[in-house]
């Protein structure tokens, strides 16, 4: 059984973030890809970072400023639930 520390998980998230941002090259990129292929947590992190990127780039998912009262907008029916785009 492998013991994974909090620092290891933080390092893994940083590697997946750098990989998703295209900041890794050569051996570092190969190592991060291997980790993403072999580790379920790394895969989940990879998918989450891509989902966040998709949302940030999507005009459809962007919402107008609610004036800071998100709950009131939900009650008024001004906020709708959207489904993330499927990853290909």
C-alpha positions as CSV (number, residue, x, y, z in Angstrom):
1,X,0.0,0.0,0.0
2,X,1.4,3.4,-1.0
3,X,1.2,6.2,1.4
4,X,0.5,9.5,-0.3
5,X,1.1,12.7,1.7
6,X,-0.7,16.0,1.3
7,X,2.4,17.5,-0.2
8,X,2.5,14.7,-2.8
9,X,-1.2,15.5,-3.7
10,X,-0.4,19.2,-4.0
11,X,2.6,18.4,-6.2
12,X,0.4,16.2,-8.3
13,X,-2.2,18.9,-8.8
14,X,0.6,21.4,-9.7
15,X,1.9,18.9,-12.3
16,X,-1.5,18.3,-13.8
17,X,-2.2,22.1,-13.9
18,X,1.1,22.7,-15.7
19,X,0.4,19.9,-18.1
20,X,-3.1,21.2,-18.8
21,X,-1.6,24.7,-19.4
22,X,1.0,23.4,-21.8
23,X,3.8,24.4,-19.6
24,X,5.6,21.0,-19.4
25,X,8.0,19.8,-22.1
26,X,10.4,16.9,-22.6
27,X,10.9,14.5,-19.7
28,X,8.6,16.6,-17.3
29,X,5.8,16.3,-19.8
30,X,6.3,12.6,-20.3
31,X,6.4,12.0,-16.5
32,X,3.2,14.0,-16.0
33,X,1.4,12.1,-18.8
34,X,2.5,8.8,-17.3
35,X,1.2,9.9,-13.9
36,X,-2.1,10.9,-15.5
37,X,-2.4,7.6,-17.2
38,X,-1.6,5.5,-14.1
39,X,-3.4,7.4,-11.3
40,X,-7.1,7.8,-10.9
41,X,-6.7,11.0,-8.7
42,X,-4.4,12.5,-11.4
43,X,-7.0,11.7,-14.0
44,X,-9.7,13.3,-12.0
45,X,-7.5,16.4,-11.5
46,X,-6.8,16.6,-15.2
47,X,-10.5,16.4,-16.0
48,X,-11.4,19.0,-13.4
49,X,-8.8,21.4,-14.7
50,X,-10.1,21.0,-18.3
51,X,-13.7,21.5,-17.1
52,X,-12.7,24.7,-15.3
53,X,-10.9,25.9,-18.5
54,X,-13.9,25.1,-20.6
55,X,-16.1,27.1,-18.3
56,X,-13.7,30.0,-18.2
57,X,-13.6,30.1,-22.0
58,X,-17.3,29.7,-22.6
59,X,-19.5,32.7,-23.2
60,X,-22.5,30.5,-22.8
61,X,-21.6,29.5,-19.3
62,X,-20.6,33.0,-18.3
63,X,-23.2,34.7,-16.2
64,X,-23.9,38.4,-15.8
65,X,-23.0,40.1,-12.6
66,X,-25.6,39.2,-10.0
67,X,-24.8,42.2,-7.8
68,X,-23.4,39.8,-5.2
69,X,-26.8,38.2,-4.3
70,X,-26.6,34.9,-6.0
71,X,-29.3,33.3,-3.8
72,X,-31.8,36.0,-4.7
73,X,-31.1,35.3,-8.4
74,X,-31.7,31.6,-7.9
75,X,-35.0,32.3,-6.1
76,X,-36.0,34.6,-8.9
77,X,-35.3,31.9,-11.5
78,X,-32.5,33.9,-13.1
79,X,-29.9,31.1,-12.7
80,X,-30.3,27.9,-14.6
81,X,-28.4,24.7,-14.4
82,X,-26.1,23.9,-17.3
83,X,-24.3,20.7,-18.3
84,X,-20.6,20.7,-19.0
85,X,-19.6,19.9,-22.6
86,X,-18.4,16.3,-23.0
87,X,-14.7,15.8,-23.3
88,X,-13.5,14.3,-26.5
